[in-house]
Amino acid sequence: MIQERQAQEKRICWSLKLWSIALISIILLSACFIVSCVVTYHFTSNKYDKRLSVLHTYHSNLICFSEGTTVAEKVWGCCPSTWKPFGSSCYLISTEQHFWSKSEEKCAEMGAHLVVINTEAEQNFIIQQLNKTFSYFLGLSDPQGNNNWQWIDHTPFEKNVRFWHQNEPNFSAEQCATIVFWESRGWGWNDVFCDSKRNSICEMKKIYL
């Protein structure tokens, strides 16, 4: 009888130990999850605040647009008031003429970069904002002059892209790309000298709220 009672007490003791270990494990995992969420929140928040700080430094007003088709999906995509929204980006058509490197520097000061054109729809939107009198620097260059064109944001460049004017690019010393209107061909890309002065197009990602 005594032995049975002792065996039962041992089983109860082991059961309590197992439950205690399980409870402690759950508490520790919960604590780790909370810490992870806090760290992620602070990282995201700091990154977001830094982006807003840059925007507020150079842009006094933001205009926000409601996006999403349902209440659950509804978000606000914001662009500086003087910029044009399209897709997930904002665009500024600069009327100042600079070298390619200076144009990129000017864009970077505003938290942006020279435009990267990924689709025909994006190109069609952009050309609607342009003046046919001018040519505009793109964020596309061929630093080595070996026909290895590269986007400023490291987006892979499609060599079979259809946006070049016919027979362009055609000169290895012309290592920067512009978008320009030619009466006989319409809008298209052309290679030019990087130290020639042109207008430019800046692009930045929308701020989502």
C-alpha positions in Angstrom: 0.0 0.0 0.0 2.8 2.4 1.0 4.7 1.5 -2.2 1.7 2.2 -4.4 1.2 5.6 -2.7 4.9 6.5 -3.2 4.7 5.4 -6.9 1.6 7.6 -7.3 3.3 10.6 -5.6 6.3 10.1 -8.0 4.0 10.1 -11.0 2.3 13.3 -9.7 5.7 14.9 -9.1 6.9 14.1 -12.6 3.7 15.3 -14.1 4.0 18.6 -12.2 7.7 19.0 -13.4 6.7 18.4 -17.0 3.9 20.9 -16.8 6.2 23.4 -15.2 8.8 22.9 -17.9 6.1 23.3 -20.6 4.8 26.5 -18.9 8.3 28.0 -18.6 9.0 27.2 -22.3 5.8 28.9 -23.4 6.6 32.0 -21.3 10.1 32.1 -22.7 8.9 31.7 -26.3 6.2 34.4 -25.7 8.9 36.7 -24.3 11.1 36.1 -27.3 8.2 36.8 -29.7 7.3 40.0 -28.0 11.0 41.2 -28.0 11.2 40.3 -31.7 8.1 42.3 -32.5 9.4 45.3 -30.5 12.8 45.2 -32.3 11.1 44.8 -35.7 8.7 47.7 -34.9 11.5 50.0 -33.8 13.6 49.1 -36.9 10.6 49.7 -39.2 9.5 52.8 -37.4 13.0 54.3 -37.4 13.4 53.5 -41.1 10.0 55.0 -41.8 10.7 58.1 -39.6 14.0 58.6 -41.4 12.3 58.5 -44.8 9.6 61.0 -43.6 12.3 63.2 -42.2 14.0 63.4 -45.6 10.7 64.1 -47.3 9.8 66.8 -44.9 13.2 68.4 -45.3 12.6 68.9 -49.1 8.9 68.8 -49.4 6.5 70.9 -47.3 3.3 69.1 -48.4 2.4 65.5 -49.1 -0.7 64.5 -51.1 -2.2 61.1 -50.3 -4.4 58.9 -52.4 -6.7 56.1 -51.2 -5.7 52.8 -52.6 -7.1 49.3 -52.4 -10.6 47.9 -53.4 -11.9 46.8 -50.0 -12.0 48.4 -46.5 -9.4 45.8 -45.3 -7.0 46.6 -48.2 -7.5 50.4 -47.9 -4.2 52.2 -47.5 -3.0 55.7 -48.3 -0.2 56.2 -50.9 1.5 59.6 -50.5 3.6 61.8 -52.8 5.1 65.3 -52.4 2.6 67.8 -53.7 4.6 68.7 -56.8 5.3 65.1 -57.8 3.1 62.9 -60.1 1.9 59.5 -58.7 1.9 56.3 -60.8 1.9 52.7 -59.5 4.0 52.5 -56.4 6.2 55.5 -57.3 6.2 59.3 -57.4 7.8 61.3 -60.3 9.3 64.8 -60.6 10.0 66.3 -64.0 13.0 68.6 -63.3 13.3 71.8 -65.4 16.9 72.3 -64.2 19.6 71.3 -66.6 22.6 69.5 -65.2 25.2 66.8 -66.1 24.0 63.2 -65.5 25.9 62.9 -62.2 24.6 66.2 -60.9 21.1 65.3 -61.9 21.3 62.1 -59.9 22.8 64.0 -56.9 19.8 66.4 -57.0 17.4 63.5 -57.0 19.2 61.8 -54.1 19.0 65.0 -52.0 15.2 64.7 -52.2 15.2 61.0 -51.2 14.8 59.9 -54.8 16.9 58.7 -57.8 16.9 59.2 -61.6 13.9 57.4 -63.0 14.0 53.7 -63.7 11.5 52.6 -66.4 10.3 49.0 -66.0 7.2 48.8 -68.1 5.6 50.3 -71.2 2.7 51.6 -69.1 5.2 53.5 -66.9 7.0 54.9 -70.0 3.6 56.0 -71.5 2.7 57.7 -68.2 6.0 59.5 -68.1 6.0 60.9 -71.6 2.6 62.4 -71.0 4.3 64.7 -68.4 7.2 65.8 -70.7 7.9 68.8 -72.9 8.8 67.7 -76.5 11.4 70.6 -76.6 13.7 68.9 -74.1 15.5 65.7 -73.5 15.5 64.1 -70.0 18.2 62.0 -68.3 17.1 58.5 -67.1 18.7 56.5 -64.4 20.5 54.4 -67.0 24.2 54.5 -67.9 26.9 52.4 -69.5 29.9 53.3 -67.2 32.5 51.3 -69.2 31.2 52.1 -72.7 30.9 48.4 -73.5 27.1 48.3 -74.1 26.6 47.0 -70.5 23.8 49.4 -69.5 22.8 49.5 -65.9 20.0 51.0 -63.9 20.9 53.4 -61.0 18.9 51.2 -58.5 20.6 48.0 -59.8 17.3 46.7 -61.3 18.3 44.2 -64.0 18.4 45.8 -67.4 16.6 44.0 -70.2 18.9 44.2 -73.3 16.0 43.5 -75.7 14.1 46.5 -74.3 12.1 48.2 -77.1 12.2 51.8 -75.9 15.5 52.8 -77.7 15.2 54.9 -80.8 16.0 53.0 -83.9 19.8 52.3 -84.2 20.4 53.5 -80.6 22.6 53.2 -78.6 25.2 53.8 -81.3 28.4 55.4 -79.7 30.4 53.9 -76.9 31.6 57.3 -75.6 27.9 58.3 -75.0 27.4 56.5 -71.8 24.2 58.0 -70.4 20.6 57.6 -71.5 17.9 60.2 -72.2 14.4 60.1 -73.3 13.8 62.5 -76.2 11.1 63.3 -78.8 12.1 63.1 -82.4 9.6 64.4 -85.0 10.1 61.4 -87.2 9.9 58.7 -84.5 8.2 60.1 -81.4 9.5 59.5 -77.9 12.3 57.1 -77.3 15.7 56.6 -75.6 19.0 58.0 -76.9 22.6 57.7 -75.7 24.3 61.0 -75.0 27.5 62.3 -73.3 27.1 62.2 -69.5 28.7 65.7 -69.2 26.1 67.3 -71.5 23.4 69.3 -69.7 19.9 68.0 -69.8 16.6 68.0 -67.9 15.9 65.0 -65.8 13.2 62.8 -64.2 13.4 61.8 -60.5 11.6 58.8 -59.0 10.9 57.8 -55.4 8.7 55.2 -53.8 5.4 56.3 -52.4 5.0 56.6 -48.6 2.2 54.3 -47.5 0.1 55.1 -44.4 
